[in-house]
Amino acid sequence: MIDRPERFARMGAAFGRAFGNADGIFRIDGVIGKPVRIIARKMRVTDFAEESDQDVEATLDSVSVSALAVPGLTSQRDAVTIDGVLYGIRNIEDDGRAMLKLTFREKLT
């Protein structure tokens, strides 16, 4: 766990209120939580397959969420529901301040 400076840790909720464009319901270790304001984006990546000589274009879903809003969130185990669609969490990037950036692995049923 990252030791977050208090000044930055409290900013996550403010970012969610200011820039949030959706609500996510996180399932952490099998427990479904309350809705959390998230910042959802679609990212266009053109160098998705670095090992080939050909560029591959992909669209990836990405979500940022306040780190304090989802304690215990773990990649490859937990999931989030956004607009009624359940996504598995592939990776979590922690900025060490206030936010976690999540990438999804697939839509779950």
C-alpha positions in Angstrom: 0.0 0.0 0.0 1.2 3.5 -0.9 1.7 6.0 1.9 -0.3 8.9 0.5 0.3 12.4 1.7 -2.9 13.6 3.4 -3.0 16.7 1.3 -3.2 14.6 -1.9 -5.3 11.8 -0.6 -8.3 14.0 0.0 -8.2 15.4 -3.5 -9.5 12.1 -5.0 -13.1 12.7 -4.0 -12.9 16.3 -5.2 -11.6 15.1 -8.6 -14.5 12.6 -8.8 -17.0 15.3 -8.0 -15.5 17.8 -10.5 -14.7 15.6 -13.4 -16.7 12.4 -12.8 -18.9 11.4 -15.6 -20.3 8.1 -14.4 -20.9 6.0 -11.3 -19.2 2.7 -10.7 -20.3 0.0 -8.3 -17.2 -2.0 -7.3 -17.1 -5.7 -6.3 -14.1 -6.0 -4.0 -13.2 -9.5 -2.8 -16.8 -10.6 -3.6 -18.5 -7.7 -1.7 -20.6 -5.2 -3.7 -20.2 -1.6 -2.5 -22.1 1.6 -2.9 -21.8 3.7 -6.1 -18.6 5.7 -6.4 -18.1 8.7 -8.8 -15.6 7.8 -11.5 -13.9 9.4 -14.5 -14.5 7.1 -17.5 -12.6 7.4 -20.7 -12.1 5.6 -24.0 -8.5 5.7 -25.1 -7.3 5.1 -28.7 -3.9 3.3 -28.8 -2.1 2.9 -32.0 1.0 1.0 -30.9 -0.9 -1.8 -29.1 1.3 -4.6 -30.5 4.9 -3.5 -30.1 6.3 -6.9 -30.9 5.3 -6.7 -34.6 6.4 -4.5 -37.4 2.8 -3.4 -37.9 1.0 -0.9 -35.7 -2.3 -2.1 -34.3 -5.0 0.3 -33.3 -7.2 -0.5 -30.3 -9.7 1.3 -28.2 -9.3 0.7 -24.5 -11.7 1.6 -21.6 -10.0 3.4 -18.8 -11.4 4.6 -15.4 -9.9 6.8 -12.8 -11.3 6.6 -9.2 -10.3 8.0 -5.8 -7.9 5.6 -4.1 -9.6 6.2 -0.8 -13.1 5.2 -2.2 -12.0 1.7 -3.1 -9.7 0.3 -0.4 -8.5 -3.2 -1.0 -9.1 -3.1 -4.8 -7.0 -5.8 -6.5 -6.4 -6.4 -10.2 -7.4 -9.7 -11.8 -9.8 -10.4 -8.8 -12.2 -7.5 -8.5 -14.7 -6.0 -10.9 -16.8 -2.8 -11.5 -20.3 -2.3 -12.9 -20.7 0.8 -15.1 -24.1 1.5 -16.7 -25.3 -2.0 -16.0 -22.2 -3.7 -17.6 -19.8 -5.7 -15.4 -16.1 -5.3 -16.2 -13.2 -7.3 -14.8 -10.2 -5.2 -13.7 -7.0 -6.0 -15.6 -4.6 -3.5 -14.1 -4.4 -0.8 -11.5 -2.0 2.1 -11.8 -1.6 4.1 -8.6 -0.4 7.7 -9.0 0.8 7.8 -5.4 -1.3 10.8 -4.7 -5.1 10.6 -5.0 -6.2 8.5 -7.9 -6.1 5.0 -9.3 -6.3 4.4 -13.0 -8.0 1.1 -13.9 -7.9 -0.8 -17.2 -10.4 -3.5 -17.9 -9.8 -7.0 -19.1 -13.3 -8.0 -20.4 -17.0 -7.6 -19.9 -18.2 -10.3 -17.5 -21.7 -11.8 -17.4 
